[in-house]
Amino acid sequence: MAGVLVPAILSMLLSLAAARELFNRPGIVPRARDGNSPVTYEQVPPVALSLGLPGRLARAGRQQGSIRVLLLSKALAAATGVMFALTLAPFFPGRFGPLFLAGAGCAGFFLPDLMLERAADHRHRQMIAALPDALDLVSVSIATGRSFGASLLEYSSAGRGPLAFELGRVGRDIAWGVAQETALADLGQRVRGGQIARLCSSLERSRRLGSPLAEDLRRQAARLRQDQRRLIEEQAARAAPKIQLVIALVLVPSVLLLIVAALVANSDLLIGPVI
């Protein structure tokens, strides 16, 4: 029993220390905004910065969510895991009880992070799927004489989804005096992935060298469509062996069982009466 109480007391002390960090010296991060409001900043606990929670919230599209609420949810999930493990730990032999207790607490603590990463992956796939069409529309707007920031704002006002939100945020940053290089770097931090990184580097190279931006965007959109087509073909090629495996393991044995059952049911007709 003592082996179970020691990790429980330790987890309670760590929870108290984490709660103290909620009101300790705050850090400064940019605050997400809507509309045409300028850049503002908010104070967050230092433990949130060390855990990378602002970046996770931004990648998941939950910029308006409170970081303190996320920290409290992590602490609550960890406490729930510990309490659940306390009811089962006495049934584990030897030292497995404290290990199960610690593992349950850690699993509960990192469960909100897992949910945020899943949401970020889904949001990233949506943005990459919409990126070629968005680049085509922005290139058409730039070809009419609008600036890059104004073209992004126009696409954001007419489009929907996470990509329209992120591109509109870049356009608002540029409109409020943020350098294009800084705005694109912030976009690369919020939206990870090779496609966005190549887009940001292409835009910055076009700005430095003075090359036609509309043409660069059209080439980038065509290259992205080729990459997406190649990815779909690769996924289709990988799907064929999986389908064959399902047929071999499920459909063929079921058909053979039906044949064997029919043969057994009609064995007297096939073999004849036994004398």
Helices and strands as residue ranges (DSSP letters): H 2-22, E 27-31, E 40-44, H 46-51, H 53-59, H 67-88, G 89-91, H 96-143, H 148-158, H 162-175, H 180-190, H 194-209, H 213-246, I 247-251, H 252-265, H 267-271
